Amino acid sequence: MDRAIAAQSELANALSSVRGVNGIGVGAGRVPGTYALYVAVSDKRAAKSIPDSCSGLDVVVDVVGRVSHL
């Protein structure tokens, strides 16, 4: 888990200037017992800027639309 959290921080830094990134989290990977990074983006254009992996972890992109405060 420590490795996944470090990768999350690394990816957050790398994507800090990409418009449309709403959030980055750690979740279950495709293989049981592994982790993946999940990136929520506002549109398909932002999704094109997201890498497929980071620090050996898969990156899963979810196009969730615009996120705003309630």
BELVENJO-V102078 format. One record per backbone hydrogen bond with DSSP energy under -1.0 kcal/mol. CO is the residue of the C=O (numbers start at 0). NH is the residue of the N-H. E is the energy in kcal/mol with one decimal. If there is no record, write none. Layout:
co: (CO;CO)
nh: (NH;NH)
e: (E;E)
This chain:
co: (0;1;2;3;4;5;6;7;8;9;10;14;17;19;22;24;26;30;33;35;36;37;38;39;39;40;42;43;45;46;51;53;56;57;59;61)
nh: (4;5;6;7;8;9;10;11;12;13;14;17;20;41;39;37;35;33;28;26;59;24;61;21;22;63;46;47;48;49;58;56;53;36;38;40)
e: (-2.4;-2.3;-2.2;-2.1;-2.1;-2.2;-2.7;-2.5;-2.1;-2.1;-2.1;-1.9;-1.2;-2.4;-2.7;-2.9;-2.3;-1.9;-2.7;-2.7;-3.2;-2.9;-2.9;-3.1;-1.3;-2.8;-1.6;-1.2;-1.5;-1.5;-2.6;-2.1;-2.2;-2.8;-2.9;-2.7)
